[in-house]
Amino acid sequence: MNALLSLPFRLLGMLAYLTFATGPSPATADGAVNKQIERIVTTELASKVHDHGGLAVAVHAAGGTQIFTYGFADQASQRRITSDTLFNLASVRKLFEATLISLGAIRGELNLDDPASNYIPELTGDYARRITIGQLATHTSGLLLPTDHPPWPTDTYSLPRFFETLNSWTPKAGEEPGKQRVYTHAGYVLLQLVLERRYGRPIGELISARVLKPLGMTETFLPERGPDHQALLAPAVLTRVVQGYDDDGSTIGRPGTQQGYYDFPGTGQMFSSPKDLGIFLAASLDDHVVDRQLREALKMTQREVFRVSSDFGQATAWENVHRGGIEVVDKPGGLNNATAYVGLMPRQRMGIVVLANRGEFPYEIARYRVLPELARLRGQ
């Protein structure tokens, strides 16, 4: 633990970690590697925890997962973050819808080249009716609504208004479906509706039945949003949800607050624990998922579909980063009171989850510094 002594003293009492094995073998990374992982995580990430909020980090390496927790889920009550604390996942939710889409394609239940309008006849606009499921899933549809970028709108969208906006939307000159990468939240809201129409079930039920339960994830929730913008969670579950903070330490909302521009079912945020996301992390890297088709779907989502530049590409929800000989597949997410990040190095079978209950936590450190350091640990 000597490497920790250079950190601010207040952090020393804030670190806890849990190690658990994944797959059929109880073996985890050897002790020396575990210590190195702890040093890297604490030095690079824990040092960015300020006097408000906290952080949870899960690292998967050599078939085992370690979870590190720092700071407070709620500063006022001094409630500490644990491996069971529930965080707002923000756009990391998209990974689960992407998995559903890939699983449906593998099972022959839908085709990625199908226009979304096959399932949503309300899409009648010249552009909107031509967008395919695969283009929505890979952010290549070209859609870019006011809800996708600042200045952020102040009103909300009912379902009819959402369809109206999509049908009246026109792209920039020269843009066509599938010809560019434009990150769009609205595209994934539309993808949610495609999935619900195809299977006749709410998106929360689909994610639970087809992804969470088969993986053994019991602490991940996609609750509906109540009239006060609070997640409709059981009281015992709500007590484990973090309080969210702005980057300057101001509280934003209450534990369980769900922000959003879409005022119809299924559009709220997902909540999960470091332990549960550690399961998803391991499943995305190793080959121990019992359901062969689900295992294939998890791998399928990671494959680059659209090359943006020499060092950046787009997969199905995931992003592909090529830098310094290291191939990273990752997905960041963030709100003004939450930051989430999942990063994979599939070739090394190593990865990381970063969850913070504050906006603007510098997740890029995990992408550009922590993951390369972890790769070097394995001699890659």
C-alpha positions as CSV (number, residue, x, y, z in Angstrom):
1,M,0.0,0.0,0.0
2,N,3.0,2.3,0.0
3,A,2.0,3.7,-3.4
4,L,-1.1,5.2,-1.8
5,L,0.8,7.3,0.7
6,S,1.4,10.0,-1.9
7,L,-2.3,10.7,-2.2
8,P,-4.2,13.2,0.0
9,F,-4.6,11.7,3.5
10,R,-8.4,12.0,3.4
11,L,-8.5,9.4,0.7
12,L,-6.8,6.7,2.7
13,G,-9.9,5.8,4.7
14,M,-12.2,6.0,1.7
15,L,-10.9,2.9,-0.2
16,A,-12.5,-0.5,-0.1
17,Y,-12.3,-3.2,-2.6
18,L,-14.0,-6.5,-3.3
19,T,-12.6,-9.3,-5.5
20,F,-14.9,-11.9,-7.0
21,A,-14.3,-14.5,-9.7
22,T,-16.3,-14.9,-12.9
23,G,-16.8,-18.0,-15.0
24,P,-16.3,-21.6,-13.9
25,S,-13.0,-21.1,-12.2
26,P,-12.5,-19.2,-8.9
27,A,-9.1,-18.1,-10.0
28,T,-8.4,-14.4,-10.1
29,A,-5.4,-12.3,-11.1
30,D,-2.3,-13.2,-9.0
31,G,-1.5,-11.0,-6.0
32,A,1.2,-9.0,-7.7
33,V,-1.1,-8.0,-10.5
34,N,-3.9,-7.2,-8.1
35,K,-1.6,-4.8,-6.2
36,Q,-0.6,-3.2,-9.5
37,I,-4.2,-2.7,-10.5
38,E,-5.0,-1.2,-7.1
39,R,-2.1,1.2,-7.5
40,I,-3.1,2.3,-11.0
41,V,-6.8,2.8,-10.1
42,T,-6.0,4.7,-6.9
43,T,-3.3,6.9,-8.4
44,E,-5.1,7.7,-11.6
45,L,-8.7,7.9,-10.6
46,A,-9.2,8.2,-6.9
47,S,-7.0,11.3,-6.9
48,K,-9.8,13.0,-8.9
49,V,-12.4,12.5,-6.1
50,H,-12.9,15.8,-4.5
51,D,-14.7,16.8,-1.3
52,H,-18.1,15.9,-2.7
53,G,-19.5,12.6,-4.0
54,G,-17.4,9.6,-4.7
55,L,-16.4,6.9,-7.2
56,A,-16.7,3.2,-7.9
57,V,-14.3,1.3,-10.2
58,A,-14.5,-2.3,-11.4
59,V,-11.5,-3.9,-13.1
60,H,-11.6,-7.2,-14.9
61,A,-8.3,-9.0,-15.5
62,A,-7.1,-12.6,-15.7
63,G,-10.6,-14.0,-15.2
64,G,-11.4,-12.0,-12.0
65,T,-13.0,-8.7,-11.1
66,Q,-12.0,-6.3,-8.4
67,I,-14.2,-3.5,-7.2
68,F,-12.8,-0.3,-5.6
69,T,-15.0,2.3,-3.9
70,Y,-14.1,5.8,-2.8
71,G,-16.0,8.6,-1.0
72,F,-19.7,9.2,-0.4
73,A,-22.9,8.2,-2.0
74,D,-24.5,11.0,-0.1
75,Q,-22.2,13.7,1.5
76,A,-24.9,15.1,3.9
77,S,-25.6,11.7,5.5
78,Q,-22.0,10.5,5.2
79,R,-23.3,7.4,3.4
80,R,-20.3,5.7,1.8
81,I,-20.2,4.1,-1.6
82,T,-20.1,0.3,-1.6
83,S,-20.2,-2.4,-4.3
84,D,-24.0,-2.4,-4.0
85,T,-24.6,1.3,-4.3
86,L,-26.8,2.2,-7.3
87,F,-25.5,4.8,-9.8
88,N,-27.3,6.5,-12.7
89,L,-25.8,5.0,-15.9
90,A,-26.8,7.8,-18.2
91,S,-26.0,6.8,-21.8
92,V,-24.3,3.5,-20.8
93,R,-27.9,2.3,-20.9
94,K,-27.5,2.2,-24.7
95,L,-25.2,-0.9,-24.4
96,F,-28.2,-2.9,-23.3
97,E,-30.5,-1.8,-26.1
98,A,-27.6,-2.5,-28.5
99,T,-27.3,-6.0,-27.1
100,L,-31.1,-6.6,-27.6
101,I,-30.7,-5.5,-31.3
102,S,-27.7,-7.8,-31.9
103,L,-29.5,-10.7,-30.2
104,G,-32.6,-10.2,-32.3
105,A,-30.5,-10.2,-35.4
106,I,-28.7,-13.4,-34.4
107,R,-32.0,-15.1,-33.7
108,G,-33.5,-14.0,-37.0
109,E,-36.2,-11.9,-35.2
110,L,-35.2,-8.7,-37.0
111,N,-32.9,-7.5,-39.7
112,L,-30.5,-4.7,-39.2
113,D,-31.3,-3.5,-42.7
114,D,-35.0,-3.2,-42.0
115,P,-36.3,0.4,-42.0
116,A,-37.5,1.4,-38.5
117,S,-40.7,2.4,-40.2
118,N,-41.4,-1.3,-40.8
119,Y,-42.2,-1.4,-37.0
120,I,-43.2,2.3,-36.5
121,P,-45.7,3.3,-39.3
122,E,-45.9,6.7,-37.7
123,L,-42.6,7.5,-39.4
124,T,-43.7,9.1,-42.7
125,G,-41.2,11.8,-43.3
126,D,-39.0,11.4,-46.4
127,Y,-35.8,11.0,-44.4
128,A,-37.1,9.3,-41.2
129,R,-38.9,6.5,-43.0
130,R,-35.7,5.4,-44.7
131,I,-33.5,5.1,-41.6
132,T,-32.7,1.5,-40.7
133,I,-32.4,-0.3,-37.4
134,G,-28.7,-0.8,-37.9
135,Q,-28.1,2.9,-38.6
136,L,-29.9,3.8,-35.4
137,A,-27.8,1.4,-33.4
138,T,-24.5,2.6,-34.9
139,H,-25.3,6.4,-34.8
140,T,-25.1,6.5,-38.6
141,S,-28.7,7.5,-39.2
142,G,-27.8,11.2,-39.4
143,L,-30.5,12.2,-37.0
144,L,-29.6,15.2,-34.8
145,L,-32.6,16.7,-32.8
146,P,-32.5,19.6,-30.3
147,T,-32.4,17.0,-27.5
148,D,-29.0,15.8,-28.8
149,H,-26.8,18.9,-28.3
150,P,-26.6,22.3,-26.5
151,P,-28.2,24.7,-26.1
152,W,-30.3,22.1,-24.4
153,P,-34.1,22.6,-24.8
154,T,-36.3,23.4,-21.8
155,D,-39.5,21.6,-22.9
156,T,-40.3,17.9,-23.3
157,Y,-41.5,15.6,-26.1
158,S,-44.7,13.6,-25.9
159,L,-44.7,10.5,-28.2
160,P,-46.8,12.3,-30.9
161,R,-44.6,15.3,-30.8
162,F,-41.5,13.1,-31.1
163,F,-42.9,11.5,-34.3
164,E,-43.9,14.9,-35.6
165,T,-40.3,16.2,-35.0
166,L,-38.8,13.2,-36.7
167,N,-41.0,13.5,-39.7
168,S,-40.3,17.1,-40.3
169,W,-36.5,16.8,-39.7
170,T,-34.2,17.4,-42.6
171,P,-30.4,16.7,-42.7
172,K,-27.6,19.0,-43.7
173,A,-26.8,19.1,-47.4
174,G,-25.1,15.9,-48.5
175,E,-26.0,13.8,-45.5
176,E,-27.7,10.5,-46.1
177,P,-28.7,7.6,-43.8
178,G,-25.6,5.4,-43.2
179,K,-23.1,7.8,-44.6
180,Q,-21.9,9.6,-41.5
181,R,-21.5,9.1,-37.8
182,V,-23.6,11.6,-35.7
183,Y,-24.1,10.7,-32.1
184,T,-27.8,10.9,-31.3
185,H,-29.8,10.3,-28.1
186,A,-33.0,10.6,-30.2
187,G,-31.9,7.7,-32.4
188,Y,-31.8,5.4,-29.4
189,V,-35.2,6.6,-28.2
190,L,-36.5,5.6,-31.6
191,L,-34.6,2.3,-31.3
192,Q,-36.3,1.7,-28.0
193,L,-39.7,2.1,-29.7
194,V,-38.7,-0.3,-32.5
195,L,-37.8,-3.0,-29.9
196,E,-41.0,-2.5,-28.0
197,R,-43.1,-2.7,-31.2
198,R,-41.3,-5.7,-32.4
199,Y,-41.6,-7.7,-29.2
200,G,-44.8,-6.2,-27.8
201,R,-43.2,-5.7,-24.4
202,P,-41.9,-2.6,-22.5
203,I,-38.2,-2.0,-22.9
204,G,-37.5,-2.6,-19.2
205,E,-39.0,-6.1,-19.4
206,L,-37.1,-6.9,-22.6
207,I,-33.7,-5.8,-21.1
208,S,-34.4,-7.8,-17.9
209,A,-35.7,-11.0,-19.6
210,R,-33.2,-11.1,-22.4
211,V,-30.0,-9.7,-20.9
212,L,-30.0,-9.1,-17.2
213,K,-31.5,-12.4,-15.9
214,P,-29.4,-14.6,-18.3
215,L,-26.3,-12.9,-17.1
216,G,-27.3,-13.1,-13.4
217,M,-27.5,-9.3,-13.0
218,T,-30.0,-8.7,-10.2
219,E,-29.1,-5.1,-9.2
220,T,-29.8,-3.2,-12.4
221,F,-33.1,-1.4,-12.9
222,L,-34.9,0.6,-15.6
223,P,-37.7,2.2,-13.6
224,E,-40.4,4.4,-14.9
225,R,-40.3,8.1,-14.1
226,G,-42.9,9.4,-11.7
227,P,-44.7,12.8,-12.1
228,D,-42.0,14.4,-9.9
229,H,-39.2,13.1,-12.1
230,Q,-38.3,10.5,-9.5
231,A,-37.5,6.9,-10.4
232,L,-40.3,4.6,-9.3
233,L,-38.2,2.2,-7.2
234,A,-39.0,0.2,-4.1
235,P,-38.1,2.1,-0.9
236,A,-35.4,-0.5,0.0
237,V,-33.8,0.0,-3.5
238,L,-34.1,3.7,-3.4
239,T,-32.0,3.9,-0.2
240,R,-29.0,2.6,-2.2
241,V,-29.2,5.2,-4.9
242,V,-26.5,7.9,-4.9
243,Q,-27.1,11.6,-4.5
244,G,-26.0,13.4,-7.6
245,Y,-23.7,16.4,-7.6
246,D,-22.6,19.1,-10.0
247,D,-18.8,19.3,-10.7
248,D,-18.6,22.1,-8.1
249,G,-20.3,20.1,-5.4
250,S,-23.8,21.4,-5.6
251,T,-26.5,18.8,-5.2
252,I,-28.7,18.2,-8.3
253,G,-32.1,16.6,-7.7
254,R,-32.6,13.9,-5.2
255,P,-31.4,10.2,-5.2
256,G,-33.3,8.6,-8.0
257,T,-34.0,11.8,-10.0
258,Q,-34.5,11.0,-13.7
259,Q,-33.8,13.8,-16.1
260,G,-34.9,13.6,-19.7
261,Y,-36.7,15.3,-22.5
262,Y,-39.0,12.5,-23.5
263,D,-42.3,12.3,-21.7
264,F,-43.4,8.7,-22.4
265,P,-42.8,5.3,-20.8
266,G,-39.4,3.6,-21.0
267,T,-37.3,6.8,-21.5
268,G,-35.9,7.1,-18.0
269,Q,-32.4,6.4,-16.9
270,M,-31.1,3.0,-15.8
271,F,-29.5,2.4,-12.4
272,S,-27.0,-0.3,-11.6
273,S,-24.4,-1.2,-9.0
274,P,-20.6,-1.6,-9.4
275,K,-21.0,-5.3,-8.7
276,D,-23.7,-5.8,-11.3
277,L,-21.8,-3.8,-14.0
278,G,-18.7,-5.9,-13.1
279,I,-20.8,-8.9,-14.2
280,F,-21.6,-7.2,-17.5
281,L,-18.0,-6.3,-17.9
282,A,-16.8,-9.8,-17.4
283,A,-19.5,-11.2,-19.8
284,S,-18.4,-8.8,-22.5
285,L,-14.8,-9.9,-22.2
286,D,-14.8,-13.6,-21.4
287,D,-16.6,-16.6,-23.0
288,H,-18.4,-17.9,-20.0
289,V,-21.9,-16.7,-20.9
290,V,-24.1,-19.8,-20.9
291,D,-26.4,-18.6,-23.6
292,R,-24.4,-19.0,-26.8
293,Q,-26.5,-16.5,-28.7
294,L,-26.3,-13.9,-26.0
295,R,-22.5,-14.4,-25.8
296,E,-22.3,-13.9,-29.6
297,A,-24.5,-10.8,-29.3
298,L,-22.2,-9.2,-26.7
299,K,-19.3,-9.7,-29.0
300,M,-21.2,-8.5,-32.1
301,T,-22.0,-5.1,-30.5
302,Q,-18.2,-4.5,-30.1
303,R,-17.3,-4.8,-33.8
304,E,-16.5,-1.6,-35.6
305,V,-19.1,-0.8,-38.2
306,F,-18.1,2.8,-39.3
307,R,-14.6,4.2,-39.4
308,V,-14.6,7.9,-38.4
309,S,-10.9,8.6,-38.4
310,S,-7.6,6.8,-38.2
311,D,-8.0,6.4,-34.4
312,F,-11.7,6.3,-33.9
313,G,-14.6,4.1,-35.1
314,Q,-18.2,3.3,-34.2
315,A,-19.6,-0.1,-33.3
316,T,-23.2,-0.9,-32.1
317,A,-23.4,1.6,-29.2
318,W,-19.7,1.0,-28.3
319,E,-17.0,3.2,-29.7
320,N,-13.7,1.9,-31.0
321,V,-10.5,3.7,-30.1
322,H,-7.2,2.8,-31.8
323,R,-4.2,4.5,-30.1
324,G,-0.6,3.6,-29.4
325,G,-1.1,0.0,-30.5
326,I,-3.9,-0.5,-28.0
327,E,-7.4,-1.3,-29.2
328,V,-10.1,0.0,-26.8
329,V,-13.9,-0.6,-27.1
330,D,-15.8,1.7,-24.8
331,K,-18.9,3.7,-24.0
332,P,-19.0,6.8,-21.9
333,G,-22.1,8.4,-20.5
334,G,-22.8,11.5,-18.5
335,L,-25.3,13.9,-17.1
336,N,-24.8,17.1,-15.1
337,N,-24.9,14.9,-11.9
338,A,-23.5,11.5,-13.0
339,T,-20.7,10.0,-15.0
340,A,-20.4,6.4,-16.2
341,Y,-17.8,4.7,-18.4
342,V,-17.2,1.1,-19.5
343,G,-14.0,0.3,-21.4
344,L,-12.9,-3.0,-22.8
345,M,-9.6,-4.3,-24.3
346,P,-11.0,-7.5,-25.9
347,R,-7.6,-8.8,-27.1
348,Q,-6.2,-8.7,-23.5
349,R,-9.6,-9.6,-22.0
350,M,-9.3,-6.7,-19.6
351,G,-11.7,-3.9,-18.9
352,I,-12.9,-1.2,-16.5
353,V,-16.1,0.3,-15.2
354,V,-16.0,3.8,-13.8
355,L,-19.1,5.2,-11.9
356,A,-19.2,8.6,-10.3
357,N,-22.1,10.5,-8.7
358,R,-20.9,13.8,-10.1
359,G,-21.1,15.5,-13.5
360,E,-18.0,16.0,-15.6
361,F,-15.8,13.3,-13.9
362,P,-12.8,12.9,-16.2
363,Y,-13.6,9.4,-17.6
364,E,-11.1,10.0,-20.4
365,I,-8.4,9.1,-17.9
366,A,-9.6,5.5,-18.0
367,R,-9.6,5.5,-21.8
368,Y,-6.2,7.0,-22.4
369,R,-4.2,6.2,-19.3
370,V,-5.6,3.4,-17.1
371,L,-6.5,0.9,-19.8
372,P,-3.0,1.3,-21.5
373,E,-1.4,0.8,-18.2
374,L,-3.4,-2.3,-17.5
375,A,-2.5,-3.7,-20.9
376,R,1.2,-3.2,-20.1
377,L,0.7,-5.2,-16.9
378,R,-0.1,-8.2,-19.0
379,G,2.9,-7.7,-21.2
380,Q,0.8,-6.8,-24.3
